[in-house]
Amino acid sequence: MNDFFKNKYKNEAARNWDIFYKRNTVNFFKDRHWTDREFEELKDNGEKKKLLEVGCGVGNFVFPLIQLNPNIFINCCDFSKRAIDFVKSNENYNERCNAFVCDITKDKIVDNIEENTLDIVSMIFCLSAIPPEKMDFVIQNINQVLKPGGIVLFRDYGLYDQAQLRFKPGHCVEENLYVRHDGTLAYYFSLEYLNELFTRNGFEEIENNYILKETTNRKQQITFERRFVQAKFKKI
């Protein structure tokens, strides 16, 4: 891919996600009812907790968690204004949720959340939408709002995931970074790269593993293996 299109897709990331939500509204992603099974930190243990969901989309992570854990307050942000409008118009949006527009690749989260106040930051299929050269700023950005000892819960696309292998020629922007047909980006993480990214920005690794999931495309009657990265990092 030539430099013109590389820069175009990278610079228009927010715009392309806004168009995505205009086209698909709230109907594309399923609600994430699995998060408390994968991350015990999200379960209700009687303690009050403050969380930030980065790249919240239309609230598929937020609203199931609000119902699951009555002791959690959820901040959530996305760089698509349209997505945040959908969150705020949801009938389950209430006083335990604070949604705001934020491009975490350039906007400071501390403009909306006080420094060193959060127990948890969740990044679920979010960081992969961001070009690698901007990821250090993103991790430093979330570091500022986490308490010392605060936890990042991470899940995203793993290196050699079937979706990566199925990209056709012309869709590779650079190593492990691809553009979908709608202009949105997808980066595929190795465990080593993810560990290095977080540890050089003030975190220590707690967990960092590949998760394999078998998925069936009923329309095409094809079964294939998805490969995700699931990790936890603690602010030092």
C-alpha positions as CSV (number, residue, x, y, z in Angstrom):
1,M,0.0,0.0,0.0
2,N,1.4,3.4,-0.9
3,D,2.1,6.2,1.6
4,F,-1.0,8.2,0.5
5,F,-3.5,5.5,1.4
6,K,-1.5,4.5,4.5
7,N,-1.8,8.0,5.9
8,K,-5.4,8.3,4.7
9,Y,-6.6,5.3,6.6
10,K,-4.6,6.2,9.7
11,N,-5.8,9.8,9.8
12,E,-9.4,9.0,9.1
13,A,-9.9,6.3,11.7
14,A,-12.4,8.3,13.8
15,R,-14.4,9.3,10.7
16,N,-14.6,5.8,9.4
17,W,-15.8,4.4,12.7
18,D,-18.4,7.2,12.8
19,I,-19.6,6.1,9.4
20,F,-19.6,2.5,10.6
21,Y,-22.0,3.3,13.4
22,K,-24.2,5.4,11.1
23,R,-24.5,2.4,8.8
24,N,-24.9,-0.3,11.5
25,T,-26.4,1.7,14.4
26,V,-26.6,-0.6,17.5
27,N,-27.1,-3.8,15.5
28,F,-23.6,-5.0,14.6
29,F,-21.9,-6.2,17.8
30,K,-23.5,-8.6,20.4
31,D,-23.6,-7.6,24.1
32,R,-20.6,-9.0,25.9
33,H,-22.1,-11.1,28.7
34,W,-18.9,-13.1,29.0
35,T,-16.6,-10.5,30.5
36,D,-17.1,-11.5,34.1
37,R,-16.3,-15.1,33.3
38,E,-13.0,-14.1,31.7
39,F,-12.1,-11.3,34.2
40,E,-12.9,-11.9,37.9
41,E,-12.1,-8.3,38.7
42,L,-15.5,-7.4,37.1
43,K,-17.5,-9.5,39.5
44,D,-19.4,-8.0,42.4
45,N,-17.4,-8.6,45.6
46,G,-19.1,-5.8,47.6
47,E,-16.4,-3.2,47.0
48,K,-17.1,0.0,45.2
49,K,-15.0,0.3,42.0
50,K,-14.5,2.8,39.3
51,L,-13.8,1.7,35.7
52,L,-13.1,3.2,32.3
53,E,-14.1,1.3,29.2
54,V,-12.0,2.6,26.3
55,G,-13.5,2.3,22.9
56,C,-16.9,1.5,24.3
57,G,-18.8,1.6,21.0
58,V,-22.6,1.6,21.6
59,G,-22.3,0.0,25.1
60,N,-22.1,-3.7,24.4
61,F,-19.7,-4.1,27.4
62,V,-21.1,-1.3,29.5
63,F,-24.7,-2.2,29.9
64,P,-24.4,-5.9,30.8
65,L,-21.8,-5.0,33.4
66,I,-24.0,-2.3,35.0
67,Q,-26.7,-4.9,35.5
68,L,-24.2,-7.5,36.7
69,N,-22.3,-5.4,39.3
70,P,-24.3,-2.9,41.3
71,N,-21.1,-1.6,43.0
72,I,-19.3,-0.5,39.8
73,F,-19.3,3.0,38.3
74,I,-18.5,3.0,34.6
75,N,-16.9,5.8,32.6
76,C,-16.8,5.0,28.9
77,C,-15.4,6.8,25.9
78,D,-15.1,6.4,22.2
79,F,-13.8,8.6,19.4
80,S,-17.0,8.2,17.5
81,K,-19.5,10.9,18.6
82,R,-22.3,8.9,17.0
83,A,-21.4,5.8,19.2
84,I,-21.5,7.9,22.4
85,D,-24.9,9.4,21.3
86,F,-26.2,5.8,21.1
87,V,-24.8,5.0,24.6
88,K,-26.5,8.1,26.1
89,S,-29.8,7.3,24.4
90,N,-29.9,3.7,25.7
91,E,-32.7,3.1,28.2
92,N,-30.2,1.6,30.6
93,Y,-27.9,4.6,30.7
94,N,-28.2,6.0,34.3
95,E,-26.3,7.8,37.1
96,R,-23.8,4.9,37.3
97,C,-22.4,5.7,33.9
98,N,-20.5,8.6,32.4
99,A,-20.0,8.5,28.6
100,F,-17.9,11.0,26.7
101,V,-16.2,11.5,23.3
102,C,-12.4,11.1,23.4
103,D,-9.8,10.4,20.8
104,I,-7.4,8.6,23.1
105,T,-4.6,9.0,20.5
106,K,-4.5,12.7,21.1
107,D,-7.0,13.8,23.7
108,K,-6.0,13.6,27.4
109,I,-8.4,11.4,29.4
110,V,-7.6,13.5,32.5
111,D,-9.7,16.2,30.9
112,N,-12.7,14.1,31.8
113,I,-11.5,11.9,34.7
114,E,-9.4,12.9,37.7
115,E,-5.8,11.6,37.7
116,N,-5.1,8.4,39.7
117,T,-8.7,7.6,40.5
118,L,-9.7,4.5,38.6
119,D,-9.5,0.9,39.8
120,I,-9.8,-0.7,36.3
121,V,-9.4,0.2,32.7
122,S,-10.9,-2.2,30.1
123,M,-9.7,-2.4,26.5
124,I,-11.8,-4.9,24.7
125,F,-11.2,-5.1,20.9
126,C,-10.2,-1.4,21.0
127,L,-6.4,-1.0,20.7
128,S,-6.4,-2.9,17.4
129,A,-8.2,0.0,15.8
130,I,-5.2,2.3,16.4
131,P,-2.0,2.5,14.4
132,P,1.1,1.1,16.3
133,E,2.9,4.5,16.3
134,K,0.1,5.9,18.4
135,M,-0.2,3.1,20.9
136,D,2.5,4.4,23.4
137,F,0.5,7.6,23.8
138,V,-2.7,5.6,24.4
139,I,-1.1,3.5,27.2
140,Q,0.5,6.5,28.9
141,N,-3.0,8.2,28.6
142,I,-4.7,5.4,30.5
143,N,-1.8,5.2,33.0
144,Q,-2.6,8.7,34.2
145,V,-6.1,7.9,35.3
146,L,-5.4,4.6,37.0
147,K,-4.6,4.3,40.7
148,P,-1.2,2.8,41.5
149,G,-1.9,-0.9,41.5
150,G,-4.9,-0.4,39.1
151,I,-5.5,-3.1,36.5
152,V,-5.9,-3.0,32.7
153,L,-8.1,-5.8,31.4
154,F,-7.2,-6.5,27.7
155,R,-8.7,-8.6,25.0
156,D,-8.0,-8.2,21.2
157,Y,-7.0,-9.9,18.0
158,G,-4.0,-12.2,18.2
159,L,-1.3,-12.7,15.6
160,Y,-2.2,-15.2,12.9
161,D,-5.9,-15.0,13.8
162,Q,-8.0,-16.5,10.9
163,A,-9.3,-13.0,10.1
164,Q,-5.8,-11.8,9.5
165,L,-5.0,-14.7,7.3
166,R,-8.1,-14.1,5.1
167,F,-7.2,-10.6,4.2
168,K,-6.7,-10.2,0.4
169,P,-3.7,-8.5,-1.2
170,G,-3.8,-4.7,-1.0
171,H,-5.3,-4.6,2.5
172,C,-2.0,-4.7,4.5
173,V,-1.1,-1.2,5.6
174,E,2.1,-2.3,7.3
175,E,3.3,-5.3,9.4
176,N,0.3,-6.8,11.3
177,L,-1.9,-3.8,10.5
178,Y,-4.7,-4.2,8.0
179,V,-7.6,-2.1,6.6
180,R,-11.1,-3.6,6.2
181,H,-13.4,-2.9,3.3
182,D,-15.1,-0.1,5.3
183,G,-11.8,1.7,6.0
184,T,-11.5,0.7,9.7
185,L,-8.2,-0.7,10.9
186,A,-7.3,-4.0,12.5
187,Y,-3.9,-4.7,14.2
188,Y,-3.0,-8.3,15.3
189,F,-1.0,-8.6,18.5
190,S,1.8,-10.9,19.5
191,L,2.3,-11.6,23.2
192,E,5.8,-10.2,23.0
193,Y,4.8,-6.9,21.4
194,L,1.9,-6.4,23.9
195,N,4.2,-7.1,26.9
196,E,6.8,-4.6,25.6
197,L,4.2,-2.0,24.9
198,F,2.8,-2.0,28.4
199,T,6.0,-2.6,30.4
200,R,7.8,0.4,28.8
201,N,4.9,2.6,29.7
202,G,4.7,2.0,33.5
203,F,2.9,-1.4,33.8
204,E,3.9,-4.9,34.9
205,E,2.4,-8.1,33.3
206,I,0.1,-10.2,35.3
207,E,-1.3,-12.4,32.5
208,N,-0.7,-12.5,28.8
209,N,-2.0,-15.5,26.7
210,Y,-3.5,-16.5,23.4
211,I,-7.1,-17.6,23.6
212,L,-8.4,-19.9,20.8
213,K,-12.1,-20.0,20.0
214,E,-13.8,-22.1,17.3
215,T,-16.3,-20.1,15.3
216,T,-18.9,-21.4,12.7
217,N,-20.1,-19.3,9.8
218,R,-23.5,-20.9,9.4
219,K,-24.3,-19.1,6.1
220,Q,-21.1,-20.5,4.5
221,Q,-21.1,-23.7,6.6
222,I,-17.4,-23.1,7.5
223,T,-15.8,-23.6,10.9
224,F,-12.6,-21.8,11.7
225,E,-10.4,-21.0,14.7
226,R,-10.2,-17.4,16.0
227,R,-7.0,-16.4,17.9
228,F,-7.3,-13.6,20.5
229,V,-4.9,-12.1,23.0
230,Q,-6.1,-11.9,26.6
231,A,-4.0,-10.1,29.2
232,K,-3.9,-8.2,32.5
233,F,-1.4,-5.5,33.4
234,K,-0.9,-3.6,36.7
235,K,0.1,0.0,37.0
236,I,3.4,0.2,38.9
